[in-house]
């Protein structure tokens, strides 16, 4: 039976969170014996849970730090006066002419399309930290001898205001490394972070080059960074980096590593469909697991894998249109056909609900339309299919990207929504869609749809990016933000008119946008602090070598 008063339930859940923090932190410190912060990477919205089930099984927060960190964010203690400070702050409804955020140009590269930076917060229980909080970008450029391709910034919470940023007017380069170890090697997927923030895991993808006698390969690196080593245009070689080649025949252009913090294990795929298991990632010496690994999941590109640590099932999509469930003990891979035909591939990583045993993926084409699919994680069988416009079923080459679940889903799935981009019903103009739930079962008919471009000159060739959700309890009494973008035709015609966009769960029809050439990369969020410039999103542009920070409220 559900509590009838939200106040008492919030108190009860916060008690569960609080008492889970102590053993969780103790267990993590036993293996890492260092400060534990909050890493936020590409996977921050790919692990779902619901409040009622979590209250019954608080050990899930021990097993999965992503759950612990989100629970701390989403269910604030209702009697803490500090959280009411936001009520005194103005609510920004639209982009003003003030340039309050920062951007850094001349990076020498950018994030590959739809890949994410990673953000580290040193202490979620304290004020944002100008020195120790940082964001790191893995850039899609090979070594030039001087140009860094792994760059991090601190003094993040900066800007010219008003109000002036907590950390001054501009960010500072924390480090700049040249990480290329094989000619042509570059970072084209998203990095991961250790729980103490001192180590960064990433893949160096090496394309084949017959002229230079280079065979395609993929190398997993773990780098221990040192503040002050290198800058953007004067990179240094890492002084502490382990390197583990995991594919000697194919590169990795699509699969970011997924870290299981509980076992210090990473999973990652290569472009021939093989999925690898790497042990000793941050607290040991990285090593490849042998039989039954690597596991074959088709023979084409695979997405970033996502682990259901409760069931021991690894979920991964393939460019052949299948969703694969891999049993991490036996190595058996079970396929579910999701897409078929032109652009049938699953390109966005699965979203996995570890409390309700379900998985969500999207495909641009099942021969009839673009689709959003909910599968049973245990059996990898279809639970529900929602149609999200024509997609690639009309013959166009187009992909569908990451959905996001509303904050209400985490409270009670039956009150939540899953939001994402699709296309128009008879064309490829980007549309947004939302689907509701009965219990934890997704509806097959959308509850909401809307054309996105406001200036549809090039809208039939504009592409919508993936979505990132962040619930900020300190904006207008609690605001559920969704961030995404368009590669073209948002604020002007042509590629230069790409943008990053924001809606709220309460008002999905009102888009707040700001220009980002070529649209945004993957978007990572950070804090819910009320300090100036301290609740932000981070990304790079798709069309120019520039990194950006925007405030969550109003993209200012």
Secondary structure as GFF3:
##gff-version 3
##sequence-region A 1 556
A	DSSP	alpha_helix	6	32	.	.	.	ID=ss1
A	DSSP	beta_strand	38	40	.	.	.	ID=ss2
A	DSSP	beta_strand	47	48	.	.	.	ID=ss3
A	DSSP	alpha_helix	51	56	.	.	.	ID=ss4
A	DSSP	alpha_helix	59	63	.	.	.	ID=ss5
A	DSSP	alpha_helix	65	74	.	.	.	ID=ss6
A	DSSP	three_ten_helix	81	88	.	.	.	ID=ss7
A	DSSP	beta_strand	102	104	.	.	.	ID=ss8
A	DSSP	beta_strand	118	121	.	.	.	ID=ss9
A	DSSP	beta_strand	134	138	.	.	.	ID=ss10
A	DSSP	beta_strand	150	154	.	.	.	ID=ss11
A	DSSP	beta_strand	172	178	.	.	.	ID=ss12
A	DSSP	beta_strand	192	193	.	.	.	ID=ss13
A	DSSP	beta_strand	199	206	.	.	.	ID=ss14
A	DSSP	three_ten_helix	210	212	.	.	.	ID=ss15
A	DSSP	beta_strand	217	224	.	.	.	ID=ss16
A	DSSP	beta_strand	236	237	.	.	.	ID=ss17
A	DSSP	beta_strand	241	247	.	.	.	ID=ss18
A	DSSP	beta_strand	258	260	.	.	.	ID=ss19
A	DSSP	beta_strand	265	269	.	.	.	ID=ss20
A	DSSP	beta_strand	274	279	.	.	.	ID=ss21
A	DSSP	beta_strand	287	288	.	.	.	ID=ss22
A	DSSP	beta_strand	295	296	.	.	.	ID=ss23
A	DSSP	beta_strand	306	308	.	.	.	ID=ss24
A	DSSP	beta_strand	313	317	.	.	.	ID=ss25
A	DSSP	beta_strand	322	327	.	.	.	ID=ss26
A	DSSP	beta_strand	333	337	.	.	.	ID=ss27
A	DSSP	beta_strand	351	353	.	.	.	ID=ss28
A	DSSP	beta_strand	358	363	.	.	.	ID=ss29
A	DSSP	beta_strand	371	376	.	.	.	ID=ss30
A	DSSP	beta_strand	381	387	.	.	.	ID=ss31
A	DSSP	beta_strand	404	405	.	.	.	ID=ss32
A	DSSP	alpha_helix	407	411	.	.	.	ID=ss33
A	DSSP	three_ten_helix	413	415	.	.	.	ID=ss34
A	DSSP	beta_strand	418	423	.	.	.	ID=ss35
A	DSSP	beta_strand	430	435	.	.	.	ID=ss36
A	DSSP	beta_strand	437	438	.	.	.	ID=ss37
A	DSSP	beta_strand	441	442	.	.	.	ID=ss38
A	DSSP	beta_strand	448	451	.	.	.	ID=ss39
A	DSSP	beta_strand	468	472	.	.	.	ID=ss40
A	DSSP	beta_strand	479	486	.	.	.	ID=ss41
A	DSSP	three_ten_helix	495	497	.	.	.	ID=ss42
A	DSSP	beta_strand	499	504	.	.	.	ID=ss43
A	DSSP	beta_strand	512	515	.	.	.	ID=ss44
A	DSSP	beta_strand	524	525	.	.	.	ID=ss45
A	DSSP	beta_strand	536	540	.	.	.	ID=ss46
A	DSSP	beta_strand	547	551	.	.	.	ID=ss47
###
